[in-house]
Structure formats: C-alpha cells, structure tokens
Amino acid sequence: MGEGTAGDQESALVLYAIVASAMGAAWLVTFTYLHRHVELVQDDVPTGFFHEERVRALWGIGAPAIPVLVGLAFPRAALGVVVLTPLFYAATAEGLPASSARSKRRRRSDTSSER
C-alpha cells in the first residue's frame, strides 16, 4: 500500500470490499437454497448446517466494510485488517465456534437415535 495516491488506495479497498461481499452473497444464495431443499443434501450433513453457514455468509458480506472504514482513517492499518479476513474463514471453516459445537451434538444425537 506504499504506491499510488490515497485515492488509489481507497479505490482498491472499495473494490476489494465489493468483490468480497459479492462472494459472500453468492454463498448466501447457495446456502439458502440448500437449506430449503434438503432433498439435495447428503444424509450425513447435520441438521441446521446450512442455516449456520448462512450466518457465516452474512458475516462475509458485511466484514469487508471494516477495512474500508479503517482505511479511510488509517490506510496502512487497513492492509492488516484485509489480511485478517482469510484468517476468519480459516478459523470458521468448520462453522462458527458456538454453532459448531451444536452441530456436533446434533450429529451425535442423530446417529444414536438411528441405532
């Protein structure tokens, strides 16, 4: 972020936010469709999985605005915030922490009731 004018840096951040939010919106549409059409989902997918993923997708739509807001005041700090975004997705790849525990409990209770 050391090259270009402040306007270039702000434009890059806004473009990043638009693309990242569009990606989150695409996941939201996909997860919503699968949540409503359970016949398309494999049997081993926990109940409520796609509902929980929709929440994660909503975060993915809103989160890119954070580096833009930070970048308006502190352009160099915005780069650090942008780097945190993939870390969020990596940390929540198995679902959000609280919802992941619920899914595991549901999956265990679903399999024990089948026995």
N, C-alpha and C positions, 0 to 999 in steps of 0.2 A: 504494500500500500504506500510505498515511498515515491512512486512515479505518478505523474499526472496531477491535474488540478484537484482541488477539493470537490468541484462539481463532478469530475470524472469518478472520484471515489464514491461519492453519494449515489451517482448513477449506477455504478457497479453493485452497490449494496441493495439498491431498489430492485435491480434486475435479478439479483440472487434471491431476494425475498419473493418476487413474483414467480420465478421458476420453482422454488422450493414449496411455496404454497400451492401451486398447481399440482405438484407431485402429491402433496398431502390430500388435495381434493380428489385426485384420481383414486387414491387408496380408499378414501371415504366412500366414494361411489361403489367401488368394488366390494368393500366390507358390508355396506348396507344391503347390496343386492344378495350377497351370500347369507347374510343374517336373515333375510326374508324368504330365501329359497333353500331351506335346509335339505331338500332332496338332492341338491348338487354337492353336498358336503360329505366327506368320508365319515364313516361311523365312529372312528377313533378321535374325532375333533370334539373337544369338550363343549358342553352346553354353555352358551354365552360367550364363546371365544370371539366371534365376530362383533358382538356388541362391545366387548372390551377393546378390540382393535379399532373400532370406530372412535372411541375416546382418544386413543393414541393418535389416530389420523387427524382429529380436531386439533390436538396439540401441534401436530406437524403443519397444520395450516396457519396457526397463529404464531408459532415460535419464530419464524423468520422475520417478523416485525421487530423483534427485540434487537438484533444487530443494527437494523436501520435506525431505531430510536437512539441506541447507544452511539452509532456512528455520526449522528447529527451533532452531538456534543464532543465526542472523543473518537475521531476516525480510526486511530491506531488500535484502540481498545475493541473496536467492532470486529477486527480480524480475529481476536481471541474468542469472541462470542460466536463467530461463524464456525470456528474450529470445534466448539462445544456441541454443535448440532449433531454431527455424526456420532459423537460420544453418547448423546442421549439415545439415538437409535440403537447403538450397540448395547447400551445398558438395559434397554427395554425390549430387546429382541424377543424375549420370552414372555412379553407382556409387562404391564406396569407392576411394580413390586407388590402392592396390596392385591391387585386383581389376579396376579399370577398364583398367589397362594390359594385364592378362592377356586381358581380353575383346577389346581392340583387336588384340592379336597373334593370337588365335584367329580373329577375323573375317577378318584379312588372310590367314592360312594357309588358311582355308576357301575364300575366293574364289580364291586362287592355285591350289588343287588342282582347282577346277572348270574351269580353263582348259585 
